[in-house]
Amino acid sequence: MVRRRLRRAPDIRVHGGVTFAGQFAEGWWLGFDCGHFDDVMPGLGALLNRLNPERAVDPWLFGTYKDLRFVRGGCAALALLIRFAG
């Protein structure tokens, strides 16, 4: 964990932008998610198809799946951006 004060807000660019920020006792937590329009979410697609089978669609047609490797890379990039922010 990095503990320091920033002189300015860093320009943070991660997938879909920062979608979570919260201050807790141990400091700030920042995060992003992979639930955007162009992100494949197999569980959500299956649920929607089960709820409305006459309008079933293949969720893989409209985006890309962000796997654990992608998410870890995004977290590492986010940590570096914060670490070296002025």
N, C-alpha and C positions, 0 to 999 in steps of 0.2 A: 504494500500500500504506500502511496506517495502522500506525504503530509507537507503541504506548503501553500502559501497564499499566492494567488495569481494577480498580476498587475492589471490584466485585461482578460476578457472572456476569450478563450481560444476558439479558433475557427475549426470546429470539429466536423469532419465529414466521414460518416460511416454509412453503411447500407440503409437507405431510407431515412437517414438523419437520426439524431438522438431522440428516442421516443420515451425515455424514462430518465428522470432526474429527481433525486430525493436526498435530503440531508438527514443523517442518522447520527447517533451518538459517536460512532467511529469515523464520521466524515461523510463526504458526498459520494453517492453512487450514481453512475451514469450508465445508460444502456441503450440498446437498439433491438429491433425485432425483425423477424422475417415473415411477417404476415401482411405484406402489402399486395396490391392488385396483381403485380407480376410475379409474385412468389407462389410456388406450388405448395399447398398445404394438404397433403393426402387425407388426413383425418377429417378435415373440414369438408373436402370434396365428397368423401364417402358419406358423411352425415347429411349433407344437402341432397345428395342423390337418393338417400334412403327416405328423407322427409318428402321429397317431391320427385318420385321416379319418372313421371311423365315428362319432366324437363331435365332429365339426367344429362350431365355433360362430363367429359373427360377433363379433370383438372390439369392434366399434363399438357394440354393444348395451349394454354395461355401464359405460361411462365416457366421459371426454372426453380428447381428444388435447391434450397440452401442447406447443405449437409453440415455435419459437426466440424469438419475441417474449415469450411467457409466461415462459420460462426467463430471458431477459435481465432482465425486470422483477423476477423473484424474486431474481436476483443483485444488482441495484441496491438492492432493499429490504433484503436481508441486509447489504450494505455500509453502508447508512445506519444500520441498527440497531446495528451494531458501532461505527460512527464516533461516534454520539451516546450510546453506553452510558456509564453512570457508573462 
